[in-house]
Amino acid sequence: MNTPHPADYRTQFFQQFLHLSFAAIVTVTLACGLWFGSASFAPVAAAVTQISLSDVTYHECPAELSEGAITSGGTSMRAKCFIVTGKANNSSGKPVLNADIFGRIYDANGNSVMENRTRLGSIEEVPPGVSDFELRISIPANQPTPLQLEQFKAAGFAGKVRR
């Protein structure tokens, strides 16, 4: 009866370990090569362009725009209409399309006039440099003025975005 020597088991184990390690290293190397190589063929992703907003103020809507009501939870409430205006600074050097406007609006008592909502609207196109923008908002008629406009900013893409 021939029983293998314990050193033979260690040699077999070591050979299997080396074989599996080599296979793993080759697999990882190929995967990394394909990943880095594919980056040169991938389309360029459109990055979000930040637009700073300044001189943000508001005024009441003209009479032809100020009629209306706000619906909340199935009930209709009288509304006040305002136009928010300001300057948009696009420092990207490219036109930005469909820039979303974000900000917080509070009434005279410090209560939010648009609870749980910071996206207030959008700007169709922001050309490079400084340009004017305006945004129509409606708030419940029972919210006291003056309004406080805070943390206004905008963000969009240099390319067309489907909506």
LONU-783034 format. One record per residue (C-alpha): residue in three letters; z, y, x. Coordinates in steps of 0.001 Angstrom, whole numbers, plus 500000, padded with zeros to 6 digits. Layout:
BEGIN
ALAZYX;...
END
This chain:
BEGIN
MET500000500000500000;ASN498845503276501405;THR500828506315500297;PRO499524509697501308;HIS501541511664503770;PRO503304514799502340;ALA501275516961504730;ASP498082515821502944;TYR499377517244499629;ARG500099520571501314;THR496666520660502870;GLN494969519921499541;PHE497072522557497778;PHE496288525142500473;GLN492553524400500252;GLN492593524782496441;PHE494563528010496767;LEU492056529435499252;HIS489137528395497052;LEU490640530058493931;SER491627533197495883;PHE488125533511497298;ALA486626533117493803;ALA488973535769492410;ILE488123538223495214;VAL484392537692494702;THR484742538206490923;VAL486757541416491315;THR484339542746493954;LEU481331542086491712;ALA483036543664488685;CYS483925546799490655;GLY480417547009492056;LEU478878546767488593;TRP481332549324487205;PHE480690551896489952;GLY476964551166489971;SER476640551617486219;ALA478194555092486430;SER474944556384487950;PHE473024555197484865;ALA475531556239482204;PRO474754559289480060;VAL476728562415480825;ALA479611562831478398;ALA479881566206476698;ALA483262567640477588;VAL485262569824475260;THR484912573506476153;GLN487967575664475571;ILE487339579125474075;SER490062581743474390;LEU490551583995471361;SER491958587506471696;ASP492464590668469623;VAL493110588402466615;THR493862590429463488;TYR493175590251459751;HIS492258592369456730;GLU491938591688453018;CYS488652590336451754;PRO486235592640449956;ALA486454592400446155;GLU483392590094445856;LEU485058587478448095;SER488655587792446949;GLU488464585986443587;GLY489781582448443560;ALA492636580007443469;ILE494173577366445688;THR494603573842444370;SER497555571840445638;GLY498838568580444187;GLY496657568939441092;THR497976572393440165;SER496089575639440598;MET497734578745442106;ARG496467582295442466;ALA495336583071445994;LYS494952586030448327;CYS491861586165450512;PHE491861587460454100;ILE489298587747456881;VAL490655586900460340;THR488690588627463137;GLY488860588703466911;LYS487059588174470200;ALA485944584769471476;ASN485621584410475261;ASN483285581599476316;SER483490581396480110;SER481462578142480377;GLY478122579901480871;LYS476572577792478088;PRO476468578283474307;VAL479172576306472510;LEU478313574880469085;ASN480668574108466188;ALA483799575409467901;ASP486900574524465878;ILE489441577336465460;PHE493112576421465680;GLY496138578617465077;ARG499311579160463115;ILE499718581715460334;TYR503127582781459041;ASP504073585103456166;ALA506471588085456440;ASN509458585711456151;GLY508276583444458967;ASN507141580644456627;SER503932578800457418;VAL501150579727454992;MET499158576585455877;GLU501739573832456094;ASN500753570849458283;ARG497420572441459152;THR496459574069462447;ARG492657573721462217;LEU491655576780460253;GLY487861576699460426;SER485006576852462892;ILE482540579136464630;GLU478925577969464302;GLU477902579152467790;VAL479798580926470568;PRO477404582444473136;PRO478445582772476787;GLY480702585772477409;VAL482735587718474867;SER481632587805471219;ASP483117588666467835;PHE484213586021465349;GLU485499586045461801;LEU487070583458459564;ARG487879583562455844;ILE491249582160454775;SER492985581917451410;ILE496739581742451031;PRO498993581470447959;ALA499369584868446278;ASN503174584610446314;GLN503383584608450158;PRO504508588054451377;THR502555590035453941;PRO502202591126456712;LEU500925587879458169;GLN501762586759461689;LEU498848585153463564;GLU499947582970466483;GLN498549580495469026;PHE494890581089468148;LYS492365579188470258;ALA489039577426469827;ALA487336574369471313;GLY483804573034471002;PHE480971571251472756;ALA477981572521474714;GLY475759570085472772;LYS475104569455469094;VAL477868567518467344;ARG477159565690464088;ARG479391566722461197;
END
